[in-house]
Amino acid sequence: MTQEKSLHLTEKEIIQAVIDETDLTESTHEHLYKCHICRNEKEGLGNQLSRLGNTAERLSPLPRKSFKLTGKDGLKIPRFRRWQWQSLLAAGMAAAMIFAVLLWKTPFPIYQKDREEERTSEFVQDEQLMADISSLVENPLPEIYLDLSGESISDVSEEFINFVIPIIQNEVSYNHKKEEVYYG
Amino acid sequence: MTENLEKHIPKHQEEGSRVASAVESALAGDRACFEELITIYQEKIFRMVYYRTGSRMDAEDLTQDIFMKAFRGLHTLKDKKRFGSWLFSIAVNRVRDFQKQKRLLVFFDLERDVKDPDTSNMEIHDDPHGINHLMRQEFWGHVRRLMEKLSRWEREVFLLRFLDQLTIREIAQILSKSESAIKTHLYRAIKKFKENPELTRLLSGEIQ
């Protein structure tokens, strides 16, 4: 008897059976058909719920007037339905994208000319930049420091400097000696 | 007008196909056929709105509005056989909007919140038998208390299933949810319904 009681449907299963019997497992379904206690419980709950609907219907007032369409306009059927607008929009966007891709890839003469001009100006800018970098490598000091460093007279020829500041002979002979020692 | 209707909708047709052919004719611009659709659905929609608003006057205004909305938007209906579900989904959304507006008005104290259905003088005059009026008041009081215990979705699903008596599939279409989600909400709602002894006793006929 205890075993039979334990086989009865739980509250959850009874509610599930009221909602949709096909959701029950095969064994539960089978039990529901065999066991009058579970069947009564399920039918009781089902009846209460249908009575709720019927009572609500019975205790509701009726509308005092019947409903009618107001205004004299007929049903407005739009020339283009919404899905047509959507597909038109999608087609338009696709066409615009294809046009943009073609514009980018196809060498139209007018755009090619523009691009060549652009490349030339970029080349000139690059050259200028390289020249600036080279001059900085040669002499990184700003112009204001060139007089102090003596670099500002680098353009003056060596002969002119020798004329203004003659070479001291001892130094030369010393240098010669040194060279002789070195190579000797 | 009746002749016109009979020409379009033979009486022997079942309601489903009758509705579908009426929808087709209405789409072609036949107002009379749409009015036939109104005749078929007006009580169901009116009751559906009444269950949620508890006011006959609001239910009348909203039902009229729902049919006008449906008429204007009929061309958006994809499947003519699903006119009923489509109409109910318009009604559900319209009632939801109405309740939002009402909550705002009540919040700003611009309107008094009338919760009890059928308590206006008009309803009492409509009902010559006092006992019926008391029963009505008691019943709707219990229903309202049950509804207050349910979440928004549980309430909507429970009302659509047991008061509007729609199928689970129809409810899923109306609320744009899966059938299993509808069953889950329904399970929770029924559990709470079972925990409400006064209403269950009333329905079992213990309270006279």
Interface residues (C-beta under 8 A of the other chain):
Chain A: E11 K12 I15 Q16 V18 I19 D20 D23 L45 Q48 L49 S50 R51 L52 G53 T55 A56 E57 L59 S60 P61 L62 P63 R64 K65 S66 F67 K68 L69 T70 G74 L75 K76 I77 P78 R81 R82
Chain B: A26 L27 G29 R31 F34 E35 I38 T39 Q42 E43 F46 R47 Y50 Y51 R56 A59 E60 T63 Q64 F67 M68 F71 R72 L74 H75 T76 D118 E123 D126 N132 M135 R136 F139 W140 V143 F162 L163 D164 Q165 I168 K183 L186 Y187 I190 K191 F193 K194 L199 T200 L203 S204
